[in-house]
Amino acid sequence: MALPRVAGLQECFPGRADKIIRVLTGGTRAHPPDLIPLLMKFSLRPLLPLLASAFTFALIAPLATAAEKSSAPAPDFANEGERLRAALAAADDERLAATKAGDQARLEAILSNDLHYAHSSGKVDSKASLIKALTARTSVYESFHYQERKFTLIGAGLATMTGRLLVKVGPAGKPNELDLSILAIWREENGKWRFLAWQSCKMPVPAVAPTKN
Amino acid sequence: MKSPLRIFLPLCLLTVASLAPCVTAAEKNSAPTARDQARLIAAVTAADDERCAATKAGDRARLAASYSDDLHYAHSSGKIDNKASQLEGVLNGTHVYENFDYQDRTFIPAGPGIVLMKGRVLVHMKNKTSGEKTMNDINYLSVWREENGKWRFLAWQACKNASPAAPTK
């Protein structure tokens, strides 16, 4: 083309060489090509290192910030601990209420799609099979009473729930009372705490005298 | 005159070279690949094998290295141990652990630095004084956490299965 001296630039940036030259020279379309070497020589040459860095950085910066955005920032547990534990307790209360009610929509919302639910009987449920049993009322949960419920933040967006729970459960009208040791895992999914895993185990003897309700 | 491009282009390359590590480091934190996943599960499997071996050997140093300081260990008997009491139970309890026969051991990466382990294991034990052998068939849920680059055993809940396991294979 008309710019033999910047052939290298045209090879590296095909189709964009003209624009780059205009930017470098601070010029407009009106600059005749002959002026470019002159301008480079007298006005821009000392600035070239700076320009080259700025130009390249401008190209790369959007990539870097996009990549950084996708990595989750680590939460500040010291400050956030109380707020998170309150949110977890609310989520677990909602899980128990939805379980007692056998409410499909509320169960779908609170249970993680990856749920692993291992009963003290040895039965292991997925999300689908647990919701089916609860909504069909083949197993009816009448009451839950925590003797102990402890939330421990174990990582970004992950918490364990440990403790001991008295449960009345069984076919409708014929509940058994279970005294359970529990380990559960909660995970934050899209800003919402969801129930991910559960393993319970019957305690050998009732911990307390049967409760009134 | 030498073209200014001889300066310009190398400087561009230099800038790319100096910034490239930042970009790749940031990308590493997102989207793990299938290969990362396989490597992760291999690492936690090795950590659990080491835990089982250290338990059988009754090796305090190896167990202490395997257990997180925050260990919550809930036995199928209802007993709940922390790290100190669990070490004591394994080392000076009434039984020795002779074998862990996993019927199912599934690892589930749950988030950054956390892997769940769940399944079913036949635990073979021997009474230290009488020599009597017993076997517990248990379901379990457990949590592994990466602490300073090392996978450590953080939580465990076991539950005995009602009937003996059907013979496998």
Interface residues (C-beta under 8 A of the other chain):
Chain A: R5 V6 G8 L9 C12 P37 M40 K41 L44 R45 L48 P49 L51 A52 S53 F55 T56 F57 I60 L63 A64 A67 E68 S70 S71 A72 D114 H116 A118 S120 S121 G122 V124 T152 I154 G155 A156 G157 L158 T160 T162 S181 I182 L183 I185 R187 L196 A197 W198 Q199 S200 C201 K202 M203 P204
Chain B: M1 S3 P4 L5 R6 I7 F8 L9 L11 C12 T15 V16 L19 C22 V23 A26 E27 N29 S30 A31 D70 H72 A74 S76 S77 G78 I80 I108 A110 G111 P112 G113 I114 L116 K118 N139 Y140 L141 V143 R145 L154 A155 W156 Q157 A158 C159 K160 N161 A162
